[in-house]
Amino acid sequence: MDFETLFAKTPATLDEIKTRVSYALERHPLCRNVQFDIVSMPRTSKGNWTISLRSVAPDALWEASDIVADIQDAYDLAAAA
């Protein structure tokens, strides 16, 4: 089994990532009012995008961060065609 293929990130557009993050945050009761921006970054070993969280209640910070980290582990921002 090729481990690079197994752990490869799925390419996604900016809109797809925004939709996935939005839906994921909406599903968690503490994170429903979290506002965020997606920030494109130069490619590194960890990825090429990050999330800037805004309006996060103190009790939702860890949950929102975990949700975003899981999505960052799964998706890579696809290059614009």
mmCIF file of the N, C-alpha and C atoms, coordinates in Angstrom:
data_MODEL
# 
_entry.id   MODEL 
# 
loop_
_atom_site.group_PDB 
_atom_site.id 
_atom_site.type_symbol 
_atom_site.label_atom_id 
_atom_site.label_alt_id 
_atom_site.label_comp_id 
_atom_site.label_asym_id 
_atom_site.label_entity_id 
_atom_site.label_seq_id 
_atom_site.pdbx_PDB_ins_code 
_atom_site.Cartn_x 
_atom_site.Cartn_y 
_atom_site.Cartn_z 
_atom_site.occupancy 
_atom_site.B_iso_or_equiv 
_atom_site.pdbx_formal_charge 
_atom_site.auth_seq_id 
_atom_site.auth_comp_id 
_atom_site.auth_asym_id 
_atom_site.auth_atom_id 
_atom_site.pdbx_PDB_model_num 
ATOM 1   N N  . MET A 1 1  ? 0.851   -1.175 0.000   1.00 0.00 ? 1  MET A N  1 
ATOM 2   C CA . MET A 1 1  ? 0.000   0.000  0.000   1.00 0.00 ? 1  MET A CA 1 
ATOM 3   C C  . MET A 1 1  ? 0.898   1.240  0.000   1.00 0.00 ? 1  MET A C  1 
ATOM 4   N N  . ASP A 1 2  ? 0.552   2.194  -0.831  1.00 0.00 ? 2  ASP A N  1 
ATOM 5   C CA . ASP A 1 2  ? 1.313   3.436  -0.946  1.00 0.00 ? 2  ASP A CA 1 
ATOM 6   C C  . ASP A 1 2  ? 0.808   4.433  0.104   1.00 0.00 ? 2  ASP A C  1 
ATOM 7   N N  . PHE A 1 3  ? 1.643   4.702  1.114   1.00 0.00 ? 3  PHE A N  1 
ATOM 8   C CA . PHE A 1 3  ? 1.209   5.571  2.213   1.00 0.00 ? 3  PHE A CA 1 
ATOM 9   C C  . PHE A 1 3  ? 1.027   7.014  1.774   1.00 0.00 ? 3  PHE A C  1 
ATOM 10  N N  . GLU A 1 4  ? 1.793   7.466  0.788   1.00 0.00 ? 4  GLU A N  1 
ATOM 11  C CA . GLU A 1 4  ? 1.622   8.837  0.301   1.00 0.00 ? 4  GLU A CA 1 
ATOM 12  C C  . GLU A 1 4  ? 0.240   9.006  -0.308  1.00 0.00 ? 4  GLU A C  1 
ATOM 13  N N  . THR A 1 5  ? -0.222  8.008  -1.036  1.00 0.00 ? 5  THR A N  1 
ATOM 14  C CA . THR A 1 5  ? -1.561  8.064  -1.614  1.00 0.00 ? 5  THR A CA 1 
ATOM 15  C C  . THR A 1 5  ? -2.620  7.991  -0.525  1.00 0.00 ? 5  THR A C  1 
ATOM 16  N N  . LEU A 1 6  ? -2.372  7.144  0.460   1.00 0.00 ? 6  LEU A N  1 
ATOM 17  C CA . LEU A 1 6  ? -3.330  6.972  1.547   1.00 0.00 ? 6  LEU A CA 1 
ATOM 18  C C  . LEU A 1 6  ? -3.539  8.270  2.332   1.00 0.00 ? 6  LEU A C  1 
ATOM 19  N N  . PHE A 1 7  ? -2.454  9.011  2.563   1.00 0.00 ? 7  PHE A N  1 
ATOM 20  C CA . PHE A 1 7  ? -2.541  10.223 3.366   1.00 0.00 ? 7  PHE A CA 1 
ATOM 21  C C  . PHE A 1 7  ? -2.517  11.502 2.536   1.00 0.00 ? 7  PHE A C  1 
ATOM 22  N N  . ALA A 1 8  ? -2.690  11.398 1.241   1.00 0.00 ? 8  ALA A N  1 
ATOM 23  C CA . ALA A 1 8  ? -2.683  12.576 0.374   1.00 0.00 ? 8  ALA A CA 1 
ATOM 24  C C  . ALA A 1 8  ? -3.919  13.430 0.641   1.00 0.00 ? 8  ALA A C  1 
ATOM 25  N N  . LYS A 1 9  ? -3.727  14.724 0.567   1.00 0.00 ? 9  LYS A N  1 
ATOM 26  C CA . LYS A 1 9  ? -4.842  15.643 0.764   1.00 0.00 ? 9  LYS A CA 1 
ATOM 27  C C  . LYS A 1 9  ? -5.648  15.750 -0.527  1.00 0.00 ? 9  LYS A C  1 
ATOM 28  N N  . THR A 1 10 ? -6.933  15.931 -0.386  1.00 0.00 ? 10 THR A N  1 
ATOM 29  C CA . THR A 1 10 ? -7.818  16.086 -1.525  1.00 0.00 ? 10 THR A CA 1 
ATOM 30  C C  . THR A 1 10 ? -7.782  17.536 -1.997  1.00 0.00 ? 10 THR A C  1 
ATOM 31  N N  . PRO A 1 11 ? -7.552  17.772 -3.291  1.00 0.00 ? 11 PRO A N  1 
ATOM 32  C CA . PRO A 1 11 ? -7.586  19.157 -3.774  1.00 0.00 ? 11 PRO A CA 1 
ATOM 33  C C  . PRO A 1 11 ? -9.016  19.697 -3.730  1.00 0.00 ? 11 PRO A C  1 
ATOM 34  N N  . ALA A 1 12 ? -9.155  20.945 -3.342  1.00 0.00 ? 12 ALA A N  1 
ATOM 35  C CA . ALA A 1 12 ? -10.471 21.576 -3.259  1.00 0.00 ? 12 ALA A CA 1 
ATOM 36  C C  . ALA A 1 12 ? -10.335 23.050 -3.596  1.00 0.00 ? 12 ALA A C  1 
ATOM 37  N N  . THR A 1 13 ? -11.383 23.608 -4.162  1.00 0.00 ? 13 THR A N  1 
ATOM 38  C CA . THR A 1 13 ? -11.383 25.034 -4.469  1.00 0.00 ? 13 THR A CA 1 
ATOM 39  C C  . THR A 1 13 ? -11.631 25.829 -3.191  1.00 0.00 ? 13 THR A C  1 
ATOM 40  N N  . LEU A 1 14 ? -11.409 27.110 -3.281  1.00 0.00 ? 14 LEU A N  1 
ATOM 41  C CA . LEU A 1 14 ? -11.652 27.997 -2.145  1.00 0.00 ? 14 LEU A CA 1 
ATOM 42  C C  . LEU A 1 14 ? -13.112 27.916 -1.699  1.00 0.00 ? 14 LEU A C  1 
ATOM 43  N N  . ASP A 1 15 ? -14.032 27.885 -2.651  1.00 0.00 ? 15 ASP A N  1 
ATOM 44  C CA . ASP A 1 15 ? -15.460 27.791 -2.308  1.00 0.00 ? 15 ASP A CA 1 
ATOM 45  C C  . ASP A 1 15 ? -15.793 26.461 -1.636  1.00 0.00 ? 15 ASP A C  1 
ATOM 46  N N  . GLU A 1 16 ? -15.194 25.379 -2.106  1.00 0.00 ? 16 GLU A N  1 
ATOM 47  C CA . GLU A 1 16 ? -15.443 24.071 -1.490  1.00 0.00 ? 16 GLU A CA 1 
ATOM 48  C C  . GLU A 1 16 ? -14.931 24.034 -0.055  1.00 0.00 ? 16 GLU A C  1 
ATOM 49  N N  . ILE A 1 17 ? -13.755 24.575 0.172   1.00 0.00 ? 17 ILE A N  1 
ATOM 50  C CA . ILE A 1 17 ? -13.214 24.605 1.532   1.00 0.00 ? 17 ILE A CA 1 
ATOM 51  C C  . ILE A 1 17 ? -14.083 25.478 2.425   1.00 0.00 ? 17 ILE A C  1 
ATOM 52  N N  . LYS A 1 18 ? -14.482 26.631 1.928   1.00 0.00 ? 18 LYS A N  1 
ATOM 53  C CA . LYS A 1 18 ? -15.338 27.533 2.710   1.00 0.00 ? 18 LYS A CA 1 
ATOM 54  C C  . LYS A 1 18 ? -16.650 26.846 3.082   1.00 0.00 ? 18 LYS A C  1 
ATOM 55  N N  . THR A 1 19 ? -17.230 26.119 2.145   1.00 0.00 ? 19 THR A N  1 
ATOM 56  C CA . THR A 1 19 ? -18.486 25.412 2.406   1.00 0.00 ? 19 THR A CA 1 
ATOM 57  C C  . THR A 1 19 ? -18.293 24.317 3.444   1.00 0.00 ? 19 THR A C  1 
ATOM 58  N N  . ARG A 1 20 ? -17.223 23.539 3.326   1.00 0.00 ? 20 ARG A N  1 
ATOM 59  C CA . ARG A 1 20 ? -16.968 22.461 4.278   1.00 0.00 ? 20 ARG A CA 1 
ATOM 60  C C  . ARG A 1 20 ? -16.735 22.989 5.692   1.00 0.00 ? 20 ARG A C  1 
ATOM 61  N N  . VAL A 1 21 ? -15.961 24.064 5.807   1.00 0.00 ? 21 VAL A N  1 
ATOM 62  C CA . VAL A 1 21 ? -15.708 24.657 7.124   1.00 0.00 ? 21 VAL A CA 1 
ATOM 63  C C  . VAL A 1 21 ? -17.011 25.204 7.706   1.00 0.00 ? 21 VAL A C  1 
ATOM 64  N N  . SER A 1 22 ? -17.771 25.898 6.885   1.00 0.00 ? 22 SER A N  1 
ATOM 65  C CA . SER A 1 22 ? -19.035 26.474 7.348   1.00 0.00 ? 22 SER A CA 1 
ATOM 66  C C  . SER A 1 22 ? -19.984 25.399 7.854   1.00 0.00 ? 22 SER A C  1 
ATOM 67  N N  . TYR A 1 23 ? -20.174 24.336 7.086   1.00 0.00 ? 23 TYR A N  1 
ATOM 68  C CA . TYR A 1 23 ? -21.060 23.248 7.502   1.00 0.00 ? 23 TYR A CA 1 
ATOM 69  C C  . TYR A 1 23 ? -20.555 22.564 8.772   1.00 0.00 ? 23 TYR A C  1 
ATOM 70  N N  . ALA A 1 24 ? -19.253 22.352 8.845   1.00 0.00 ? 24 ALA A N  1 
ATOM 71  C CA . ALA A 1 24 ? -18.687 21.684 10.021  1.00 0.00 ? 24 ALA A CA 1 
ATOM 72  C C  . ALA A 1 24 ? -18.889 22.522 11.277  1.00 0.00 ? 24 ALA A C  1 
ATOM 73  N N  . LEU A 1 25 ? -18.662 23.822 11.181  1.00 0.00 ? 25 LEU A N  1 
ATOM 74  C CA . LEU A 1 25 ? -18.858 24.696 12.346  1.00 0.00 ? 25 LEU A CA 1 
ATOM 75  C C  . LEU A 1 25 ? -20.335 24.779 12.728  1.00 0.00 ? 25 LEU A C  1 
ATOM 76  N N  . GLU A 1 26 ? -21.222 24.800 11.740  1.00 0.00 ? 26 GLU A N  1 
ATOM 77  C CA . GLU A 1 26 ? -22.659 24.868 12.013  1.00 0.00 ? 26 GLU A CA 1 
ATOM 78  C C  . GLU A 1 26 ? -23.173 23.633 12.737  1.00 0.00 ? 26 GLU A C  1 
ATOM 79  N N  . ARG A 1 27 ? -22.550 22.482 12.509  1.00 0.00 ? 27 ARG A N  1 
ATOM 80  C CA . ARG A 1 27 ? -22.999 21.239 13.157  1.00 0.00 ? 27 ARG A CA 1 
ATOM 81  C C  . ARG A 1 27 ? -22.673 21.187 14.642  1.00 0.00 ? 27 ARG A C  1 
ATOM 82  N N  . HIS A 1 28 ? -21.694 21.986 15.080  1.00 0.00 ? 28 HIS A N  1 
ATOM 83  C CA . HIS A 1 28 ? -21.324 21.968 16.503  1.00 0.00 ? 28 HIS A CA 1 
ATOM 84  C C  . HIS A 1 28 ? -22.080 23.094 17.215  1.00 0.00 ? 28 HIS A C  1 
ATOM 85  N N  . PRO A 1 29 ? -22.820 22.791 18.279  1.00 0.00 ? 29 PRO A N  1 
ATOM 86  C CA . PRO A 1 29 ? -23.655 23.801 18.944  1.00 0.00 ? 29 PRO A CA 1 
ATOM 87  C C  . PRO A 1 29 ? -22.880 25.026 19.454  1.00 0.00 ? 29 PRO A C  1 
ATOM 88  N N  . LEU A 1 30 ? -21.643 24.847 19.885  1.00 0.00 ? 30 LEU A N  1 
ATOM 89  C CA . LEU A 1 30 ? -20.880 25.987 20.392  1.00 0.00 ? 30 LEU A CA 1 
ATOM 90  C C  . LEU A 1 30 ? -20.277 26.845 19.278  1.00 0.00 ? 30 LEU A C  1 
ATOM 91  N N  . CYS A 1 31 ? -20.186 26.302 18.076  1.00 0.00 ? 31 CYS A N  1 
ATOM 92  C CA . CYS A 1 31 ? -19.466 26.976 16.993  1.00 0.00 ? 31 CYS A CA 1 
ATOM 93  C C  . CYS A 1 31 ? -20.381 27.597 15.945  1.00 0.00 ? 31 CYS A C  1 
ATOM 94  N N  . ARG A 1 32 ? -21.664 27.620 16.187  1.00 0.00 ? 32 ARG A N  1 
ATOM 95  C CA . ARG A 1 32 ? -22.607 28.090 15.169  1.00 0.00 ? 32 ARG A CA 1 
ATOM 96  C C  . ARG A 1 32 ? -22.462 29.560 14.822  1.00 0.00 ? 32 ARG A C  1 
ATOM 97  N N  . ASN A 1 33 ? -21.962 30.374 15.715  1.00 0.00 ? 33 ASN A N  1 
ATOM 98  C CA . ASN A 1 33 ? -21.825 31.813 15.436  1.00 0.00 ? 33 ASN A CA 1 
ATOM 99  C C  . ASN A 1 33 ? -20.393 32.224 15.108  1.00 0.00 ? 33 ASN A C  1 
ATOM 100 N N  . VAL A 1 34 ? -19.521 31.246 14.901  1.00 0.00 ? 34 VAL A N  1 
ATOM 101 C CA . VAL A 1 34 ? -18.126 31.548 14.583  1.00 0.00 ? 34 VAL A CA 1 
ATOM 102 C C  . VAL A 1 34 ? -18.048 32.097 13.160  1.00 0.00 ? 34 VAL A C  1 
ATOM 103 N N  . GLN A 1 35 ? -17.347 33.204 13.014  1.00 0.00 ? 35 GLN A N  1 
ATOM 104 C CA . GLN A 1 35 ? -17.089 33.777 11.695  1.00 0.00 ? 35 GLN A CA 1 
ATOM 105 C C  . GLN A 1 35 ? -15.640 33.476 11.341  1.00 0.00 ? 35 GLN A C  1 
ATOM 106 N N  . PHE A 1 36 ? -15.357 33.293 10.050  1.00 0.00 ? 36 PHE A N  1 
ATOM 107 C CA . PHE A 1 36 ? -14.003 32.928 9.647   1.00 0.00 ? 36 PHE A CA 1 
ATOM 108 C C  . PHE A 1 36 ? -13.689 33.461 8.259   1.00 0.00 ? 36 PHE A C  1 
ATOM 109 N N  . ASP A 1 37 ? -12.411 33.540 7.976   1.00 0.00 ? 37 ASP A N  1 
ATOM 110 C CA . ASP A 1 37 ? -11.899 33.858 6.650   1.00 0.00 ? 37 ASP A CA 1 
ATOM 111 C C  . ASP A 1 37 ? -10.877 32.797 6.294   1.00 0.00 ? 37 ASP A C  1 
ATOM 112 N N  . ILE A 1 38 ? -10.837 32.426 5.039   1.00 0.00 ? 38 ILE A N  1 
ATOM 113 C CA . ILE A 1 38 ? -9.819  31.500 4.564   1.00 0.00 ? 38 ILE A CA 1 
ATOM 114 C C  . ILE A 1 38 ? -8.678  32.326 3.988   1.00 0.00 ? 38 ILE A C  1 
ATOM 115 N N  . VAL A 1 39 ? -7.476  32.009 4.419   1.00 0.00 ? 39 VAL A N  1 
ATOM 116 C CA . VAL A 1 39 ? -6.296  32.753 4.004   1.00 0.00 ? 39 VAL A CA 1 
ATOM 117 C C  . VAL A 1 39 ? -5.396  31.819 3.204   1.00 0.00 ? 39 VAL A C  1 
ATOM 118 N N  . SER A 1 40 ? -5.148  32.183 1.951   1.00 0.00 ? 40 SER A N  1 
ATOM 119 C CA . SER A 1 40 ? -4.228  31.418 1.120   1.00 0.00 ? 40 SER A CA 1 
ATOM 120 C C  . SER A 1 40 ? -2.807  31.767 1.532   1.00 0.00 ? 40 SER A C  1 
ATOM 121 N N  . MET A 1 41 ? -1.945  30.751 1.581   1.00 0.00 ? 41 MET A N  1 
ATOM 122 C CA . MET A 1 41 ? -0.557  30.948 2.008   1.00 0.00 ? 41 MET A CA 1 
ATOM 123 C C  . MET A 1 41 ? 0.368   30.246 1.022   1.00 0.00 ? 41 MET A C  1 
ATOM 124 N N  . PRO A 1 42 ? 1.651   30.596 1.034   1.00 0.00 ? 42 PRO A N  1 
ATOM 125 C CA . PRO A 1 42 ? 2.603   29.820 0.223   1.00 0.00 ? 42 PRO A CA 1 
ATOM 126 C C  . PRO A 1 42 ? 2.604   28.368 0.684   1.00 0.00 ? 42 PRO A C  1 
ATOM 127 N N  . ARG A 1 43 ? 2.801   27.464 -0.248  1.00 0.00 ? 43 ARG A N  1 
ATOM 128 C CA . ARG A 1 43 ? 2.764   26.036 0.068   1.00 0.00 ? 43 ARG A CA 1 
ATOM 129 C C  . ARG A 1 43 ? 3.876   25.665 1.041   1.00 0.00 ? 43 ARG A C  1 
ATOM 130 N N  . THR A 1 44 ? 3.505   24.918 2.075   1.00 0.00 ? 44 THR A N  1 
ATOM 131 C CA . THR A 1 44 ? 4.455   24.364 3.038   1.00 0.00 ? 44 THR A CA 1 
ATOM 132 C C  . THR A 1 44 ? 4.141   22.880 3.180   1.00 0.00 ? 44 THR A C  1 
ATOM 133 N N  . SER A 1 45 ? 4.888   22.200 4.004   1.00 0.00 ? 45 SER A N  1 
ATOM 134 C CA . SER A 1 45 ? 4.609   20.777 4.222   1.00 0.00 ? 45 SER A CA 1 
ATOM 135 C C  . SER A 1 45 ? 3.268   20.548 4.907   1.00 0.00 ? 45 SER A C  1 
ATOM 136 N N  . LYS A 1 46 ? 2.762   21.553 5.600   1.00 0.00 ? 46 LYS A N  1 
ATOM 137 C CA . LYS A 1 46 ? 1.478   21.416 6.302   1.00 0.00 ? 46 LYS A CA 1 
ATOM 138 C C  . LYS A 1 46 ? 0.292   21.826 5.440   1.00 0.00 ? 46 LYS A C  1 
ATOM 139 N N  . GLY A 1 47 ? 0.526   22.471 4.311   1.00 0.00 ? 47 GLY A N  1 
ATOM 140 C CA . GLY A 1 47 ? -0.582  22.870 3.441   1.00 0.00 ? 47 GLY A CA 1 
ATOM 141 C C  . GLY A 1 47 ? -0.347  24.227 2.813   1.00 0.00 ? 47 GLY A C  1 
ATOM 142 N N  . ASN A 1 48 ? -1.407  24.759 2.236   1.00 0.00 ? 48 ASN A N  1 
ATOM 143 C CA . ASN A 1 48 ? -1.289  26.039 1.560   1.00 0.00 ? 48 ASN A CA 1 
ATOM 144 C C  . ASN A 1 48 ? -2.444  26.993 1.864   1.00 0.00 ? 48 ASN A C  1 
ATOM 145 N N  . TRP A 1 49 ? -3.144  26.748 2.965   1.00 0.00 ? 49 TRP A N  1 
ATOM 146 C CA . TRP A 1 49 ? -4.201  27.651 3.395   1.00 0.00 ? 49 TRP A CA 1 
ATOM 147 C C  . TRP A 1 49 ? -4.396  27.513 4.893   1.00 0.00 ? 49 TRP A C  1 
ATOM 148 N N  . THR A 1 50 ? -5.002  28.533 5.475   1.00 0.00 ? 50 THR A N  1 
ATOM 149 C CA . THR A 1 50 ? -5.333  28.490 6.896   1.00 0.00 ? 50 THR A CA 1 
ATOM 150 C C  . THR A 1 50 ? -6.634  29.253 7.106   1.00 0.00 ? 50 THR A C  1 
ATOM 151 N N  . ILE A 1 51 ? -7.130  29.194 8.303   1.00 0.00 ? 51 ILE A N  1 
ATOM 152 C CA . ILE A 1 51 ? -8.378  29.866 8.663   1.00 0.00 ? 51 ILE A CA 1 
ATOM 153 C C  . ILE A 1 51 ? -8.091  30.933 9.705   1.00 0.00 ? 51 ILE A C  1 
ATOM 154 N N  . SER A 1 52 ? -8.680  32.074 9.521   1.00 0.00 ? 52 SER A N  1 
ATOM 155 C CA . SER A 1 52 ? -8.645  33.134 10.522  1.00 0.00 ? 52 SER A CA 1 
ATOM 156 C C  . SER A 1 52 ? -10.018 33.154 11.191  1.00 0.00 ? 52 SER A C  1 
ATOM 157 N N  . LEU A 1 53 ? -10.072 32.742 12.454  1.00 0.00 ? 53 LEU A N  1 
ATOM 158 C CA . LEU A 1 53 ? -11.336 32.693 13.191  1.00 0.00 ? 53 LEU A CA 1 
ATOM 159 C C  . LEU A 1 53 ? -11.631 34.040 13.817  1.00 0.00 ? 53 LEU A C  1 
ATOM 160 N N  . ARG A 1 54 ? -12.893 34.466 13.711  1.00 0.00 ? 54 ARG A N  1 
ATOM 161 C CA . ARG A 1 54 ? -13.342 35.714 14.333  1.00 0.00 ? 54 ARG A CA 1 
ATOM 162 C C  . ARG A 1 54 ? -14.624 35.429 15.116  1.00 0.00 ? 54 ARG A C  1 
ATOM 163 N N  . SER A 1 55 ? -14.892 36.241 16.072  1.00 0.00 ? 55 SER A N  1 
ATOM 164 C CA . SER A 1 55 ? -16.128 36.149 16.854  1.00 0.00 ? 55 SER A CA 1 
ATOM 165 C C  . SER A 1 55 ? -16.308 34.764 17.466  1.00 0.00 ? 55 SER A C  1 
ATOM 166 N N  . VAL A 1 56 ? -15.262 34.259 18.082  1.00 0.00 ? 56 VAL A N  1 
ATOM 167 C CA . VAL A 1 56 ? -15.320 32.942 18.706  1.00 0.00 ? 56 VAL A CA 1 
ATOM 168 C C  . VAL A 1 56 ? -15.528 33.111 20.204  1.00 0.00 ? 56 VAL A C  1 
ATOM 169 N N  . ALA A 1 57 ? -16.572 32.498 20.715  1.00 0.00 ? 57 ALA A N  1 
ATOM 170 C CA . ALA A 1 57 ? -16.808 32.518 22.155  1.00 0.00 ? 57 ALA A CA 1 
ATOM 171 C C  . ALA A 1 57 ? -15.697 31.721 22.831  1.00 0.00 ? 57 ALA A C  1 
ATOM 172 N N  . PRO A 1 58 ? -15.289 32.118 24.028  1.00 0.00 ? 58 PRO A N  1 
ATOM 173 C CA . PRO A 1 58 ? -14.202 31.410 24.720  1.00 0.00 ? 58 PRO A CA 1 
ATOM 174 C C  . PRO A 1 58 ? -14.441 29.915 24.876  1.00 0.00 ? 58 PRO A C  1 
ATOM 175 N N  . ASP A 1 59 ? -15.678 29.514 25.107  1.00 0.00 ? 59 ASP A N  1 
ATOM 176 C CA . ASP A 1 59 ? -15.952 28.082 25.288  1.00 0.00 ? 59 ASP A CA 1 
ATOM 177 C C  . ASP A 1 59 ? -15.986 27.312 23.964  1.00 0.00 ? 59 ASP A C  1 
ATOM 178 N N  . ALA A 1 60 ? -15.928 28.014 22.833  1.00 0.00 ? 60 ALA A N  1 
ATOM 179 C CA . ALA A 1 60 ? -15.953 27.361 21.522  1.00 0.00 ? 60 ALA A CA 1 
ATOM 180 C C  . ALA A 1 60 ? -14.594 27.344 20.835  1.00 0.00 ? 60 ALA A C  1 
ATOM 181 N N  . LEU A 1 61 ? -13.606 28.003 21.419  1.00 0.00 ? 61 LEU A N  1 
ATOM 182 C CA . LEU A 1 61 ? -12.319 28.155 20.759  1.00 0.00 ? 61 LEU A CA 1 
ATOM 183 C C  . LEU A 1 61 ? -11.652 26.813 20.439  1.00 0.00 ? 61 LEU A C  1 
ATOM 184 N N  . TRP A 1 62 ? -11.585 25.913 21.412  1.00 0.00 ? 62 TRP A N  1 
ATOM 185 C CA . TRP A 1 62 ? -10.915 24.634 21.180  1.00 0.00 ? 62 TRP A CA 1 
ATOM 186 C C  . TRP A 1 62 ? -11.670 23.797 20.172  1.00 0.00 ? 62 TRP A C  1 
ATOM 187 N N  . GLU A 1 63 ? -12.995 23.783 20.259  1.00 0.00 ? 63 GLU A N  1 
ATOM 188 C CA . GLU A 1 63 ? -13.781 22.989 19.325  1.00 0.00 ? 63 GLU A CA 1 
ATOM 189 C C  . GLU A 1 63 ? -13.623 23.507 17.902  1.00 0.00 ? 63 GLU A C  1 
ATOM 190 N N  . ALA A 1 64 ? -13.695 24.826 17.731  1.00 0.00 ? 64 ALA A N  1 
ATOM 191 C CA . ALA A 1 64 ? -13.549 25.416 16.404  1.00 0.00 ? 64 ALA A CA 1 
ATOM 192 C C  . ALA A 1 64 ? -12.160 25.144 15.837  1.00 0.00 ? 64 ALA A C  1 
ATOM 193 N N  . SER A 1 65 ? -11.149 25.243 16.670  1.00 0.00 ? 65 SER A N  1 
ATOM 194 C CA . SER A 1 65 ? -9.777  24.977 16.228  1.00 0.00 ? 65 SER A CA 1 
ATOM 195 C C  . SER A 1 65 ? -9.608  23.520 15.808  1.00 0.00 ? 65 SER A C  1 
ATOM 196 N N  . ASP A 1 66 ? -10.196 22.598 16.544  1.00 0.00 ? 66 ASP A N  1 
ATOM 197 C CA . ASP A 1 66 ? -10.116 21.178 16.195  1.00 0.00 ? 66 ASP A CA 1 
ATOM 198 C C  . ASP A 1 66 ? -10.828 20.882 14.877  1.00 0.00 ? 66 ASP A C  1 
ATOM 199 N N  . ILE A 1 67 ? -11.982 21.485 14.687  1.00 0.00 ? 67 ILE A N  1 
ATOM 200 C CA . ILE A 1 67 ? -12.735 21.296 13.450  1.00 0.00 ? 67 ILE A CA 1 
ATOM 201 C C  . ILE A 1 67 ? -11.914 21.782 12.259  1.00 0.00 ? 67 ILE A C  1 
ATOM 202 N N  . VAL A 1 68 ? -11.344 22.966 12.376  1.00 0.00 ? 68 VAL A N  1 
ATOM 203 C CA . VAL A 1 68 ? -10.539 23.529 11.294  1.00 0.00 ? 68 VAL A CA 1 
ATOM 204 C C  . VAL A 1 68 ? -9.299  22.670 11.043  1.00 0.00 ? 68 VAL A C  1 
ATOM 205 N N  . ALA A 1 69 ? -8.652  22.205 12.091  1.00 0.00 ? 69 ALA A N  1 
ATOM 206 C CA . ALA A 1 69 ? -7.451  21.375 11.938  1.00 0.00 ? 69 ALA A CA 1 
ATOM 207 C C  . ALA A 1 69 ? -7.768  20.082 11.193  1.00 0.00 ? 69 ALA A C  1 
ATOM 208 N N  . ASP A 1 70 ? -8.901  19.464 11.489  1.00 0.00 ? 70 ASP A N  1 
ATOM 209 C CA . ASP A 1 70 ? -9.289  18.238 10.794  1.00 0.00 ? 70 ASP A CA 1 
ATOM 210 C C  . ASP A 1 70 ? -9.500  18.493 9.305   1.00 0.00 ? 70 ASP A C  1 
ATOM 211 N N  . ILE A 1 71 ? -10.116 19.611 8.964   1.00 0.00 ? 71 ILE A N  1 
ATOM 212 C CA . ILE A 1 71 ? -10.350 19.936 7.558   1.00 0.00 ? 71 ILE A CA 1 
ATOM 213 C C  . ILE A 1 71 ? -9.039  20.286 6.869   1.00 0.00 ? 71 ILE A C  1 
ATOM 214 N N  . GLN A 1 72 ? -8.148  20.990 7.574   1.00 0.00 ? 72 GLN A N  1 
ATOM 215 C CA . GLN A 1 72 ? -6.841  21.317 6.999   1.00 0.00 ? 72 GLN A CA 1 
ATOM 216 C C  . GLN A 1 72 ? -6.029  20.046 6.721   1.00 0.00 ? 72 GLN A C  1 
ATOM 217 N N  . ASP A 1 73 ? -6.178  19.040 7.542   1.00 0.00 ? 73 ASP A N  1 
ATOM 218 C CA . ASP A 1 73 ? -5.464  17.777 7.334   1.00 0.00 ? 73 ASP A CA 1 
ATOM 219 C C  . ASP A 1 73 ? -5.975  17.034 6.104   1.00 0.00 ? 73 ASP A C  1 
ATOM 220 N N  . ALA A 1 74 ? -7.211  17.309 5.695   1.00 0.00 ? 74 ALA A N  1 
ATOM 221 C CA . ALA A 1 74 ? -7.831  16.553 4.613   1.00 0.00 ? 74 ALA A CA 1 
ATOM 222 C C  . ALA A 1 74 ? -7.780  17.246 3.256   1.00 0.00 ? 74 ALA A C  1 
ATOM 223 N N  . TYR A 1 75 ? -7.692  18.577 3.233   1.00 0.00 ? 75 TYR A N  1 
ATOM 224 C CA . TYR A 1 75 ? -7.840  19.291 1.952   1.00 0.00 ? 75 TYR A CA 1 
ATOM 225 C C  . TYR A 1 75 ? -6.688  20.234 1.681   1.00 0.00 ? 75 TYR A C  1 
ATOM 226 N N  . ASP A 1 76 ? -6.352  20.326 0.400   1.00 0.00 ? 76 ASP A N  1 
ATOM 227 C CA . ASP A 1 76 ? -5.350  21.245 -0.094  1.00 0.00 ? 76 ASP A CA 1 
ATOM 228 C C  . ASP A 1 76 ? -6.049  22.218 -1.045  1.00 0.00 ? 76 ASP A C  1 
ATOM 229 N N  . LEU A 1 77 ? -5.702  23.472 -0.978  1.00 0.00 ? 77 LEU A N  1 
ATOM 230 C CA . LEU A 1 77 ? -6.307  24.465 -1.867  1.00 0.00 ? 77 LEU A CA 1 
ATOM 231 C C  . LEU A 1 77 ? -5.783  24.212 -3.273  1.00 0.00 ? 77 LEU A C  1 
ATOM 232 N N  . ALA A 1 78 ? -6.691  23.926 -4.196  1.00 0.00 ? 78 ALA A N  1 
ATOM 233 C CA . ALA A 1 78 ? -6.302  23.637 -5.565  1.00 0.00 ? 78 ALA A CA 1 
ATOM 234 C C  . ALA A 1 78 ? -5.833  24.915 -6.250  1.00 0.00 ? 78 ALA A C  1 
ATOM 235 N N  . ALA A 1 79 ? -4.847  24.767 -7.108  1.00 0.00 ? 79 ALA A N  1 
ATOM 236 C CA . ALA A 1 79 ? -4.334  25.918 -7.865  1.00 0.00 ? 79 ALA A CA 1 
ATOM 237 C C  . ALA A 1 79 ? -5.416  26.405 -8.815  1.00 0.00 ? 79 ALA A C  1 
ATOM 238 N N  . ALA A 1 80 ? -5.520  27.716 -8.942  1.00 0.00 ? 80 ALA A N  1 
ATOM 239 C CA . ALA A 1 80 ? -6.511  28.289 -9.852  1.00 0.00 ? 80 ALA A CA 1 
ATOM 240 C C  . ALA A 1 80 ? -6.154  27.954 -11.285 1.00 0.00 ? 80 ALA A C  1 
ATOM 241 N N  . ALA A 1 81 ? -7.132  27.575 -12.039 1.00 0.00 ? 81 ALA A N  1 
ATOM 242 C CA . ALA A 1 81 ? -6.878  27.171 -13.430 1.00 0.00 ? 81 ALA A CA 1 
ATOM 243 C C  . ALA A 1 81 ? -6.780  28.370 -14.342 1.00 0.00 ? 81 ALA A C  1 
# 
